């Protein structure tokens, strides 16, 4: 007989891959995190209840973060399973220029990690500070890739770079959100994908 899996086991395995964790830390994660289910196209819940002080770990589904500038919806992040997404706190407590929102692009399941719990881990378990630095490095690398992607002048090269970095995600993201993320027109993206399909590359 196999032991019943806890809803946070996938998160714990992800973290253990980055840094060994004690049984006490794993137990705290199981006790303090909780799962929410979000239907496709819904804006993520729990934001108001948690006052924006949270992170999401995606166990199933696909999400985007976006901002609205002068009425224009701009996709900033695209995230699938086994990734963290959320509002990163500024140590200087500066108010962000834009309010970041999160939307499910598929029926999704997420674990919620309140920052109060994350802060408690840092204080009580020193190894979690090492883990935090590794997660920060991962997110910095992702941010660097997005920054480089936005500066590639060729729309085709931008799409190709996205495909290479996210081979399982390219056909899951609705066209309008992928075009927004890549900073190109929907018509341009459609033309690029049609061309690559004809050439057997897509």
C-alpha positions in Angstrom: 0.0 0.0 0.0 1.3 3.4 -0.9 0.9 6.4 1.4 -1.7 9.0 0.3 -0.1 12.0 -1.3 -0.5 15.3 0.4 -1.5 18.3 -1.8 1.8 20.0 -1.1 4.1 17.0 -1.9 4.8 18.4 -5.4 6.0 21.7 -4.0 8.1 19.9 -1.4 9.8 17.8 -4.1 10.4 20.9 -6.2 12.1 22.6 -3.2 14.1 19.5 -2.2 15.5 19.4 -5.7 17.0 22.8 -5.1 18.0 22.3 -1.4 17.7 19.5 1.1 14.9 20.2 3.6 14.4 18.9 7.1 11.3 16.9 8.0 10.3 19.9 10.2 10.3 22.2 7.3 8.3 19.8 5.1 5.8 19.4 7.9 5.4 23.2 8.2 4.9 23.5 4.5 2.1 20.8 4.6 0.5 22.7 7.5 0.7 26.2 6.2 0.1 26.0 2.5 -3.3 25.4 0.9 -4.7 24.6 -2.5 -7.1 26.6 -4.6 -8.6 25.6 -7.9 -9.2 28.2 -10.6 -11.2 27.9 -13.8 -9.9 28.9 -17.2 -10.0 32.7 -17.8 -10.7 33.5 -14.2 -8.6 36.1 -12.3 -6.9 34.4 -9.4 -8.8 34.4 -6.1 -7.4 35.0 -2.6 -5.7 38.3 -3.5 -8.1 40.3 -1.4 -8.0 37.8 1.5 -4.2 37.7 1.6 -3.8 41.5 0.9 -1.4 40.7 -1.9 1.1 39.0 0.5 1.5 35.6 -1.1 3.1 33.4 -3.7 1.5 30.8 -6.0 3.1 27.4 -6.8 1.5 26.0 -10.0 0.7 22.2 -9.6 -1.6 22.0 -12.6 -2.4 24.4 -15.4 -1.1 27.6 -17.1 -1.2 31.2 -15.9 -0.2 34.6 -17.0 0.5 37.8 -15.1 -0.5 41.1 -16.7 -0.7 44.8 -16.2 -3.0 47.4 -17.7 -1.5 50.5 -19.1 -3.8 53.2 -20.6 -6.5 50.6 -21.1 -4.1 48.2 -22.8 -3.7 44.7 -21.4 0.0 43.6 -21.4 1.1 40.1 -20.6 4.2 40.2 -18.4 4.7 36.5 -17.4 3.7 33.1 -18.7 4.0 30.2 -16.2 3.1 26.5 -16.2 3.5 23.6 -13.8 6.2 23.4 -11.1 6.9 27.1 -11.1 6.4 29.9 -8.6 4.5 33.1 -9.6 3.4 36.0 -7.5 4.0 39.6 -6.5 7.7 40.0 -5.5 8.1 42.2 -2.5 10.3 45.3 -2.7 12.6 45.5 0.3 12.4 49.3 0.2 8.6 49.0 0.4 8.2 51.1 -2.7 4.7 51.0 -4.2 4.8 49.3 -7.6 4.3 51.4 -10.7 1.7 49.0 -12.0 -0.7 46.6 -10.2 0.1 43.1 -11.4 -2.8 40.7 -11.8 -2.9 37.0 -12.5 -5.2 35.0 -14.7 -5.6 31.3 -15.4 -5.3 30.4 -19.1 -6.4 26.8 -18.3 -8.3 25.1 -15.4 -5.5 25.3 -12.8 -4.6 24.1 -9.3 -2.3 26.3 -7.2 -0.7 26.1 -3.8 -0.8 29.4 -1.8 2.3 30.4 0.2 1.6 33.3 2.5 4.6 35.6 3.0 4.1 35.5 6.8 4.7 31.8 6.6 7.8 32.3 4.3 9.2 34.9 6.8 8.7 32.5 9.7 10.6 29.8 7.8 13.5 32.2 7.3 13.7 32.9 11.0 13.3 29.4 12.3 15.1 27.3 9.7 18.4 28.7 8.4 18.5 26.3 5.4 15.5 28.0 3.9 17.5 31.2 3.4 19.8 29.2 1.1 16.7 27.9 -0.7 15.4 31.5 -1.0 18.6 32.6 -2.7 18.4 29.8 -5.2 14.8 30.6 -6.0 15.8 34.3 -6.4 18.6 33.3 -8.8 16.1 31.2 -10.9 13.7 34.1 -11.0 16.4 36.6 -11.9 17.5 34.3 -14.7 13.9 34.1 -16.0 13.6 38.0 -15.8 16.9 38.3 -17.7 15.5 36.0 -20.5 12.4 38.1 -20.7 14.4 41.2 -20.9 16.6 39.9 -23.7 13.5 38.5 -25.5 11.9 41.9 -25.5 14.9 43.4 -27.2 15.3 41.0 -30.1 14.4 43.1 -33.1 13.0 40.3 -35.3 9.5 39.1 -34.4 10.4 35.6 -35.9 13.5 35.4 -33.8 11.5 36.4 -30.7 9.0 33.6 -31.3 11.8 31.1 -32.0 13.5 32.0 -28.8 10.3 31.6 -26.9 9.7 28.1 -28.5 13.2 27.0 -27.6 12.8 28.1 -24.0 9.2 26.8 -23.6 8.7 23.9 -26.0 5.6 22.5 -24.1 4.0 25.9 -23.7 3.9 27.3 -27.2 0.6 25.7 -28.2 -1.1 26.1 -24.8 -1.1 29.9 -24.7 -3.9 31.7 -26.5 -2.6 33.6 -29.5 -3.5 37.1 -28.2 -1.7 36.6 -24.9 1.4 35.1 -26.6 1.5 38.0 -29.0 1.2 40.4 -26.1 4.0 38.7 -24.2 6.2 38.8 -27.3 5.4 42.4 -28.0 4.1 41.7 -31.6 0.8 42.0 -33.4 -1.6 39.0 -33.4 -1.5 39.1 -37.2 2.3 38.9 -37.3 2.3 36.0 -34.9 -0.3 34.1 -36.9 1.8 34.7 -40.1 5.0 33.4 -38.4 3.3 30.3 -37.1 1.6 29.6 -40.4 5.0 29.9 -42.1 6.7 27.6 -39.7 4.0 25.0 -39.9 4.3 25.0 -43.7 8.1 24.5 -43.3 7.5 21.8 -40.8 9.1 23.7 -37.9 6.0 24.2 -35.7 
